[in-house]
């Protein structure tokens, strides 16, 4: 618990059991489940995959914001996060590959590299937190759009 006078930001989420291993979350009513092999119905997002989704979304927001500030003419950005899990419980991710696919006109590779670097090392809290447990490797592709 933080005891200094600085304001602390908090995020609150909750889940409620619907049935079996199916939960309903309070963020836009998304569904959480697991596959049939583990007692679920396969009708929702798997909790650990949400970690990857959060990481991808967090860094994507940083990267697009930085590229826009650098006046890059970006028309699209897709970020894919691929996690490799260990075999022993708790089966955490030990390696994560993040692929940034940037579309635009005349997008400078150096600008993309710097935006990713800033997200990875300074701005993305998900990247900072998950990076303490798993190696994260980022790469990018630029698609020229006319």
C-alpha positions in Angstrom: 0.0 0.0 0.0 1.3 3.5 -0.9 1.7 5.8 2.1 3.1 9.0 0.6 1.0 12.0 -0.4 1.0 11.4 -4.1 -2.3 10.4 -5.7 -2.5 6.8 -6.7 -4.4 5.7 -9.8 -6.4 2.6 -9.4 -8.3 0.4 -11.8 -11.1 -1.8 -10.7 -12.6 -4.7 -12.6 -14.8 -7.6 -11.5 -16.1 -10.8 -12.8 -19.2 -12.8 -11.9 -19.7 -16.5 -12.4 -22.4 -17.2 -14.9 -22.1 -21.1 -14.9 -19.4 -23.7 -15.3 -16.2 -21.8 -16.0 -18.0 -19.0 -17.7 -17.7 -15.5 -16.2 -19.1 -12.1 -17.2 -16.8 -9.2 -16.7 -17.8 -5.6 -16.0 -15.9 -4.1 -18.9 -18.5 -3.9 -21.6 -19.8 -7.3 -20.5 -17.1 -9.3 -22.1 -17.1 -13.1 -21.4 -14.4 -15.1 -19.8 -14.2 -18.9 -20.1 -11.7 -21.6 -20.9 -11.9 -24.5 -23.3 -13.7 -27.8 -22.7 -10.5 -29.6 -21.7 -10.4 -27.5 -18.5 -14.1 -27.6 -17.7 -15.2 -24.6 -19.7 -17.5 -24.1 -22.7 -15.0 -22.2 -24.8 -17.5 -19.4 -25.0 -15.3 -16.5 -23.9 -11.8 -15.1 -23.6 -9.2 -17.0 -21.7 -7.8 -14.9 -18.8 -4.1 -15.2 -19.6 -4.9 -14.2 -23.3 -6.3 -11.0 -21.8 -2.8 -10.2 -20.6 -1.6 -10.3 -24.2 -4.6 -8.3 -25.4 -3.9 -5.6 -22.8 -0.2 -5.5 -23.7 -1.0 -5.2 -27.4 -3.6 -2.5 -26.8 -1.4 -0.5 -24.5 1.6 -0.4 -26.8 -0.6 0.2 -29.8 -2.0 3.3 -28.2 1.5 4.6 -27.4 2.9 3.9 -30.8 0.0 5.5 -32.8 0.1 8.6 -30.5 3.9 9.0 -31.0 3.7 8.5 -34.7 1.0 11.1 -35.0 3.1 13.5 -33.0 5.9 12.9 -35.4 3.5 13.8 -38.2 3.8 10.4 -39.8 1.0 9.7 -42.3 -0.3 6.5 -40.7 -3.6 5.1 -42.0 -3.6 1.9 -40.0 -1.8 0.0 -37.2 -2.3 -3.6 -36.2 -0.4 -5.0 -33.2 -0.2 -8.8 -32.7 1.2 -10.3 -29.5 2.2 -14.0 -29.5 3.0 -15.5 -26.1 4.9 -18.8 -25.5 4.0 -20.5 -22.2 6.1 -22.8 -20.0 4.9 -26.3 -19.5 4.9 -26.3 -15.7 2.2 -24.6 -13.6 1.4 -21.8 -13.4 2.2 -21.9 -17.1 3.2 -18.3 -17.5 4.4 -16.6 -20.6 8.2 -16.8 -20.8 8.5 -15.2 -24.2 6.3 -12.7 -26.1 6.7 -11.5 -29.6 5.0 -8.2 -30.5 4.5 -7.5 -34.2 3.6 -4.0 -35.3 2.1 -3.7 -38.7 2.0 0.0 -39.8 0.2 1.2 -42.9 0.6 4.6 -44.4 2.2 6.9 -46.9 5.9 7.6 -46.6 6.1 6.3 -43.0 9.7 6.6 -41.9 11.2 3.4 -40.4 13.3 5.4 -37.9 10.1 7.1 -36.6 8.4 3.6 -36.1 11.5 2.3 -34.4 11.6 5.2 -32.0 7.9 5.0 -31.3 8.2 1.3 -30.4 11.3 2.0 -28.3 9.5 4.7 -26.3 6.5 2.5 -25.7 8.7 -0.4 -24.6 11.0 1.5 -22.3 9.0 4.5 -21.1 5.3 4.7 -21.6 3.5 1.3 -21.7 2.8 0.1 -18.1 1.6 -3.3 -19.4 4.9 -3.7 -21.3 6.9 -2.8 -18.1 5.0 -5.1 -15.9 4.8 -8.2 -18.2 8.4 -7.6 -19.2 9.5 -8.4 -15.6 8.3 -12.0 -16.1 8.7 -12.6 -19.9 11.2 -11.7 -22.5 9.5 -9.3 -25.0 10.8 -9.0 -28.6 9.3 -6.4 -30.9 9.4 -6.2 -34.6 7.6 -4.1 -37.2 6.5 -4.1 -40.8 5.6 -1.0 -42.9 3.1 -1.3 -45.7 3.2 1.6 -48.1 -0.4 2.8 -49.0 -1.0 5.2 -51.9 
